[in-house]
Amino acid sequence: MAAPSVALVWYLVIAGPQGGMVVLPSTFDTRDQCINAITEYQKQPTPAGWAVNCVPSASPFTDEGDAEEPAAQ
């Protein structure tokens, strides 16, 4: 019996100068893909105080029992 493995997905997180953070909805399969996205982002002028990072997280497909809440209508 094979041991279960956890797949990591990578998220882009943008931190603002006042301490706020935004996690972009896009995910990347590998850290290299995420780093490449940051490299492309940094080719554009960015406002002072803003930072972009790659943050790993467990794949949402491996979570059991965590259903998304339906959108309010």
Secondary structure as the mmCIF struct_conf table of DSSP 4:
data_model
#
loop_
_struct_conf.conf_type_id
_struct_conf.id
_struct_conf.beg_label_comp_id
_struct_conf.beg_label_asym_id
_struct_conf.beg_label_seq_id
_struct_conf.end_label_comp_id
_struct_conf.end_label_asym_id
_struct_conf.end_label_seq_id
HELX_LH_PP_P HELX_LH_PP_P1 ALA A 2 PRO A 4
STRN STRN1 LEU A 8 ALA A 15
TURN_TY1_P TURN_TY1_P1 PRO A 17 GLN A 18
BEND BEND1 GLY A 19 GLY A 19
STRN STRN2 MET A 21 PHE A 28
BEND BEND2 ASP A 29 THR A 30
HELX_RH_AL_P HELX_RH_AL_P1 ARG A 31 GLN A 42
TURN_TY1_P TURN_TY1_P2 LYS A 43 LYS A 43
BEND BEND3 GLN A 44 GLN A 44
TURN_TY1_P TURN_TY1_P3 ALA A 48 GLY A 49
STRN STRN3 ALA A 51 ALA A 58
TURN_TY1_P TURN_TY1_P4 PRO A 60 PHE A 61
BEND BEND4 THR A 62 THR A 62
BEND BEND5 GLU A 64 GLY A 65
HELX_LH_PP_P HELX_LH_PP_P2 ALA A 67 ALA A 72
#
